[in-house]
Amino acid sequence: MKRAALSGGLTLLLLLGACSGGADEEEKAKSAISEQLSSQQNEQQMVQLDREEADCISEGMVDGIGVDQLKEYGFLNEDGSVDEDATTSAMSEEDADTLVDSMFDCTDVRATMQEELASTMGQQTPQMRACFEEALTEKRVRQLLRASFTGEQEANQELMAPLMECAMLGGGTPQPPN
């Protein structure tokens, strides 16, 4: 009888440990992603997010996509740390939509893209600014991000065409960020 109770107690402890391990893994992933998104040392990231925005996006990613799937995409390493060389161009459409929704829920994506265009291109004419304002609709930005995350190169190029036309209004070509 003591053996059965001891065995049952150990089984319960193992199950509880396994359940809390998943929660710990999720919290570790959220923290790692948030740190990466808000890190000033991240030179590949075009736009700097504050900690609150980064926390919000990382929570949406982990809760919506899941740690195992983020590892499968190569975004997270097996130890839960962020793979700094990862690309997100192989996501499923559903997971890409989850990530895009999280971005829009947590930040003003359109304003951020407009700021990035302004810093990338330097001096913009009023005509260029108006063109970008019109071209960067929420629908187009969502589609552009989704295409980027799923690796849909043709759709990505098609969606970028209006932005390139706006860039040409200034008589030059966009310059890469410093």
Backbone hydrogen bonds, N-H to C=O, Kabsch-Sander energy under -0.5 kcal/mol:
donor,donor_aa,acceptor,acceptor_aa,energy
5,A,1,M,-2.2
6,L,2,K,-2.8
7,S,3,R,-2.8
8,G,4,A,-2.7
9,G,5,A,-2.4
10,L,6,L,-2.5
11,T,7,S,-2.4
12,L,8,G,-2.2
13,L,9,G,-2.4
14,L,10,L,-2.5
15,L,11,T,-2.5
16,L,12,L,-2.7
17,G,13,L,-2.5
18,A,14,L,-2.4
19,C,15,L,-2.2
20,S,16,L,-2.6
21,G,17,G,-2.0
22,G,18,A,-1.4
23,A,19,C,-1.4
24,D,20,S,-2.8
25,E,21,G,-2.5
26,E,22,G,-2.3
27,E,23,A,-2.5
28,K,24,D,-2.6
29,A,25,E,-2.3
30,K,26,E,-2.8
31,S,27,E,-2.4
32,A,28,K,-2.5
33,I,29,A,-2.7
34,S,30,K,-2.6
35,E,31,S,-2.5
36,Q,32,A,-2.2
37,L,33,I,-2.8
38,S,34,S,-2.1
39,S,35,E,-0.9
42,N,39,S,-1.1
43,E,41,Q,-1.5
45,Q,42,N,-0.5
49,L,37,L,-1.0
49,L,47,V,-0.5
54,A,50,D,-2.5
55,D,51,R,-2.9
56,C,52,E,-2.2
57,I,53,E,-2.6
58,S,54,A,-2.6
59,E,55,D,-2.2
60,G,56,C,-2.1
61,M,57,I,-2.5
62,V,58,S,-2.6
63,D,59,E,-2.7
64,G,60,G,-2.0
65,I,61,M,-2.9
66,G,61,M,-1.1
66,G,62,V,-0.6
70,L,66,G,-2.2
71,K,67,V,-2.2
72,E,68,D,-2.2
73,Y,69,Q,-2.3
74,G,71,K,-0.9
75,F,70,L,-1.8
76,L,70,L,-1.5
77,N,81,S,-3.5
80,G,77,N,-2.2
83,D,75,F,-2.6
84,E,82,V,-1.0
86,A,83,D,-2.0
91,M,88,T,-0.7
91,M,149,F,-2.4
96,A,92,S,-2.6
97,D,93,E,-2.5
98,T,94,E,-2.0
99,L,95,D,-2.4
100,V,96,A,-2.7
101,D,97,D,-2.9
102,S,98,T,-2.2
103,M,99,L,-2.4
104,F,100,V,-2.5
105,D,101,D,-2.5
106,C,102,S,-1.5
107,T,103,M,-2.0
109,V,107,T,-1.3
112,T,108,D,-2.3
113,M,109,V,-2.7
114,Q,110,R,-2.4
115,E,111,A,-2.4
116,E,112,T,-2.4
117,L,113,M,-2.6
118,A,114,Q,-2.2
119,S,115,E,-2.4
120,T,116,E,-2.5
121,M,117,L,-2.7
122,G,118,A,-1.4
129,R,125,T,-2.4
130,A,126,P,-2.3
131,C,127,Q,-2.1
132,F,128,M,-2.9
133,E,129,R,-2.5
134,E,130,A,-2.1
135,A,131,C,-2.7
136,L,132,F,-2.5
137,T,135,A,-1.5
141,V,137,T,-2.7
142,R,138,E,-2.7
143,Q,139,K,-2.5
144,L,140,R,-2.9
145,L,141,V,-2.7
146,R,142,R,-2.6
147,A,143,Q,-2.7
148,S,144,L,-2.0
149,F,145,L,-2.5
150,T,146,R,-2.0
151,G,147,A,-1.1
152,E,147,A,-1.8
153,Q,151,G,-1.8
156,N,152,E,-2.4
157,Q,153,Q,-2.6
158,E,154,E,-2.2
159,L,155,A,-2.5
160,M,156,N,-1.7
161,A,157,Q,-1.2
163,L,160,M,-0.5
164,M,160,M,-2.2
165,E,161,A,-2.2
166,C,162,P,-1.9
167,A,163,L,-2.1
168,M,164,M,-1.7
169,L,165,E,-0.6
169,L,166,C,-1.1
170,G,167,A,-1.2
171,G,168,M,-1.7
172,G,167,A,-0.8
175,Q,120,T,-0.5
